[in-house]
């Protein structure tokens, strides 16, 4: 279940990244604009959100679920 949820979050992150890249026109031709602050805030936030979502999704997918806490006696 966690792997499926992680995959869903990664997919959403990739979609956000694609929207962000589209919003800033062509990524490779506008890398210098990214560092000069010329792209819109929307495109930057979409890309940052996409990267964070991909990282969180990978983290969720890689963690083991179903940990049972044992009562200490």
N, C-alpha and C positions, 0 to 999 in steps of 0.2 A: 504494500500500500504506500509506504514512504517513497519507494522508487518511482511509482507512478505519479505521486504528488510532486516529487522533485523534477521529473521530466516535464510536467505541466508548467512548473515555474520557469524552468530553463526555456521552454518554448515561448512563453510569454516574454521573457527577457530578450530572446532573439527577435521577436516581433517588435518590441520597443526599440531595439538597436536599429533595425531596418527602417522604422519610421524616423528615427533620429538622423540616420544617414541620408534618408530621402529629404528630410527637412533642411539639411545643410547642403543640398545639391549633391555633388560628387565628393565623397570622402577623400579620395586620393588627391584630387585637384585642389582641395580646400584645406589641407592639413595646416598650412600656414595661417589661414583664417581662424582656425580653431585656437591657436596659441595667441593670436593678436586680439581675440575677443570679438571678431566681426560676426561670427554666426549668431543666430538668435538664441535667446535663453531657452526657448522651447526645444530646439534641437540638442542643445547641450544637456538639458535635463532628461530628455528622452534617452540619450546615449548613456548617461550616468545611471539612470534607472534600469536600463537594459543590462548593463554590466553587473550591477548589484543583484538584479534578479537572477541572472545566469549563475553568479557565485553562490547565492543563497540556494538556488535549485540544486546545484551540484552538491552543496553541503547536506541538504535534506536527503538527497538520493543516496549519498554515501554513508549516512549514519544508520546504525542498526536500530530497528524498532523493536518494540515488545520487551523492553527491560522491565523486569519484575523486581520490585524492592522486597528484600527479605527483612523480616522483623528481627531485630537484634534482641537476644535474650540475655 
